[in-house]
Amino acid sequence: MPEPTKITGKIARKYMAHFLDASFGAESADWYRIGEDLEEYNVDMNPDTEVKKNILGNTTFNHNGYEPSGDADPFYARVGDKLFERLQKIVDEQANDDTCKTSSLEVHLWEGDAESGYTAYKQDCYVVPTSYGGDTSGYQIPFSVNYVGEKTKGKYVPGTKKFTPDSGE
């Protein structure tokens, strides 16, 4: 985990960290940082918006929320990797239920520090493999992350690998 002293100006991409709970709902979360093989990872907000114009020439705008999602492609399989093991299980069973459900964590490594924790947002999500196989570079299981429900703000401490919700959450 990067240890910035103080981030100012333009924020390098490595300071926006994305984690998945590789335990997929076990009692204790096993936060796995995605990105090792990725050159890019974006959370597409997928806003549900509508613009209407009535016969009087007035325009109205409705915003019905977001359906955020992201794609991790490529994801190379590694023996002993807990996220790979879960993805392989989903592929083998062609699971389409809560077997695919886990939690995500977005950590702002420019807000906070390693000892007291960084600002983080936890949210439920579904991890869905989009294919499996690959080329001669290695066995791959690319997947999509479909975020659901409300975000919970808190702190993530890298040394303990623990997320703690802010008080009152």
N, C-alpha and C positions, 0 to 999 in steps of 0.2 A: 504494500500500500504506500503510495507516495506520501512523503512527510513535508508538506509545504510549510515554510515559516510564515510567510504572508503573501497571499496572491493579490496582485494589483493589475489593473489593465485587462488586456485580453486573457481569457481563461483557456488554458490548454485543454484539449479534449479528455486527456487522462484524468482530469480532476472531477469529471462527472462519471461516477462509478455506478454500474448496474449489477445487481446481485439477484440470484434466484435461490430459493431454499431447496437444496438438493435432497433434503429428507422427505419432501412432498408431504408435509403434515405431521411428521413425528413430533414427539413432545418437545424436543430441543431442535431449533432451527440449525441447519448446516449451510451457512451462506457461502455461495459459490459465485465468484466474480466472473461474469461473462466478458469475453473480448480477446482472449489469447490469440485466436486465429482471425479475428475480425479487423478489417481495415476501416469499417464503418458500422455504427449501430445507431439507428434513429428510432425514437418513439413517435410514430405517426399518430397525431391527435384524432384524425377522422371526425371532424366536427359535423354534427347533424344540424344544418342551417337551411333556412328557406327565406327567399325574398319574393314578395308578392307585390304586384302593382294593381291597384283597383281602377275602376272606370273613371274615377275623378283625377287620376294621375298621381295619387299618393302611393308611396312605397312603404311597406312594412317589412320588418326583419324579425324572424323568430330563430332563436338559438335553443336547441333542445338538448344540448350537452355533447359529450364526446364518447367515442368508442376507441380508446387508444390501443395501439398494437405495435409490435416491433418484429423484425426478422433477424435471426442469427444465422447467417449463411456466409461462409461455411462454419460448420461445427465438426471438428475432427474427433473421432472416437479414440479414447485412450483407456487401456486396461487399468482398472482400479479407480477410475474417475466416477464419482457418485452420480453426477448429472448424466454422463453417458449411460450408466447402468439403468437409470430410470427411463431415459429416452429409448433404449433398446427394449425395455419391457413394454413400453407403450407401442412401439413398432411391432414387436412379436405378437402382442395380444390385440393389435389394432384397436386399442382402447379409445373410447369416445365419451367417457364419463368423468367422474371426479378423480379417477386415477391420474388425470392430466392436471389436476388443480394443485397449486402451491402458492407461495407468496413471493413477491418481488420486493426489492429494496433499492431505492435510488439514493445515493449518498453524494452530497455536495462537499467535496474535499477542499473547497475554498472557504467554507463556513465552519469554523471550529478548529479543534486540534485533536491529535491522536490520544491524549490522556482523558480529556473531558468528553470527547466525542464530536462527531461531525453531524451537521443537520442532515436528517434522512427522512424519507417517506416510504412507508410500507403499504403495500396494496396486494390484494389477492389477484391471482392470474391463472390462466390456463396455458400450459406449454404443449404445443401441438407440432409433432414432427411433420415436415412438408414433403420429405422424400428420404431415401437412404440409399447408400451405394457410394458413388463418386468415381474419381479417375485414379490414375497411378499415384497421385500425391497422398492418398490415404482414404480409409473408410470414413464416410461423412454421414451425419444425420442433421441436416439443417432443420431449424424449427422456428415457429412463430410464437410470440408471447402475446396473449390477449388479456389485457388488464380489465378487471371487473371490480365493482364496489368502490367504496370510499377510500381515500388515502388517509393514513394515520401519520402525523408528524412526530418525530422524536429524534433520538441521538443514536449513532452507531459508533462503537468503540472498536477499532481494528484489533487491538491486542487481545480482547476478550471475544471478539466476533459476536457481540451481543447488540441487539437493538432494544432500546428502552423508549416507550412512548412518553411524550411530554405529559406532565401532570395535568389532570382534567380531561384526558383523552379516554 
